[in-house]
Amino acid sequence: MRRQHIGWVAGAAAAVLVAAGAITYAVAEDGGSGARTPGAESADAGFARDMAVHHQQAVEMSYIVRDRTKNVEVRRLAYDIAQTQANQRGMLLGWLDLWELPKVSAEPPMTWMGMGDMASGKDGALMPGMATNTELKKLQSLSGKQAEVLYLQLMTAHHKGGIHMAEGCVAKCTVGVEKRLAQGMVDAQQSEIQLMADMLKKRGAQPRS
């Protein structure tokens, strides 16, 4: 049984690497076909920078809950989210490298969406849906069902914020492959939100309002 699991993980990891290479190559191809390279203040660059930060927190939360519960269902979801978002984060940062653009900006987060003046950064919550430092510390202090419920609630809010940002890229970004990745994020995270709602219901809980 363990060998089958290891084989599945290895196969999934290989598929992720192939997808990452294909999408990065597609961006490089776009750049070589006469398409204009996005500027540092463009929606393409802003989304890449901000979503890389947003994704990093999702990966962090997923690794926290992995060590706080033995529930197979939650651990599998956390693994999937961590692997998917770490891979996508690598793509986003890779594109910034290809475009020779900085990975940080002097402008506030969400400026590319016209939301740079939003009240962000309070207790570490830099963008929509992000958990605060206090919430992350609480997650680290819990275990079992309590950790599962808080993780599912925090990740549901995180996904909703991520969807809002990805929809912004679909509307504003100009690089085709980046717009397609953003739409893929919307579709996948909407599906996971429904899955997490069902998982919370099983635990006698519900998403935060």
ABEGO torsion letter per residue (X at the ends): XAAAAAAAAAAAAAAAAAAAAAAAAAAAAAAAAGBBBBBAABAAAAAAAAAAAAAAAAAAAAAAAAAABABAAAAAAAAAAAAAAAAAAAAAAAAAAAAGBBABBABBBGAAAGAAABBBGBGGBABBGBBBAAAAAAAAABBEAAAAAAAAAAAAAAAAAAAAAAAAAAAABABAAAAAAAAAAAAAAAAAAAAAAAAAAAAGBBBBX
